[in-house]
Amino acid sequence: MADIKRTLPPGVGRTFGIGTILESIDGELNALEEEARAACGRLSVENADEAGAALWETELGLGHPEELSLQARKVLLRMALEERSTCTPERLTQDLSQMLEGEITVTEDFSNYALQVYAQITNFTVPSMGAVERALRKLAPAHLNCTLHASASLTGNEAPGRLIHAGIRMKIYTTEENAE
């Protein structure tokens, strides 16, 4: 860390009283340098702590989703910071793969100005499908109607209806209900 005597001419540190003063401020300079390094680390989304993520969310106008984990917030921040190029099915699939693990397929229906996104989910990075739907609305071109069809294979003795799986709230439909 900082050793202020090394930055000055050699004779200055040996001057009466100056050497003692320089040694006493070394601790303060070390603390200041550590805080500066921590602040610079928060400027990177990858290394951001809670405070750094909050700074980015304020700057990008994303709000502060307290229900999301730091990891999920970083995913949303990375997506917001990416320079958006032409929206392609591959790009949508890549972006959604940061939030959902599983098989994702995007089909285009140009005659109806629509995109259909099918996701067979095996795991989640973000804790709500609402966050995925909001991100999809931002990613997809505004002139296209984009529909997300998400499914997951679940086993268990839970009664049909609502369920929480991997922290995600879901409403369960049977195959027959979904066909209607």
HELIX and SHEET records of a PDB file:
HELIX    1   1 ILE A    4  THR A    7  1                                   4    
HELIX    2   2 VAL A   12  ARG A   14  5                                   3    
HELIX    3   3 ILE A   18  ARG A   42  1                                  25    
HELIX    4   4 GLU A   50  LEU A   60  1                                  11    
HELIX    5   5 LEU A   70  LEU A   81  1                                  12    
HELIX    6   6 PRO A   89  SER A   97  1                                   9    
HELIX    7   7 PHE A  110  ASN A  112  5                                   3    
HELIX    8   8 MET A  129  LEU A  139  1                                  11    
HELIX    9   9 THR A  175  ALA A  179  1                                   5    
SHEET    1   A 3 LEU A 100  ASP A 109  0                                        
SHEET    2   A 3 ALA A 114  PHE A 124 -1                                        
SHEET    3   A 3 ASN A 145  ALA A 152  1                                        
SHEET    1   B 2 ARG A 162  HIS A 165  0                                        
SHEET    2   B 2 ILE A 168  LYS A 171 -1                                        
END                                                                             
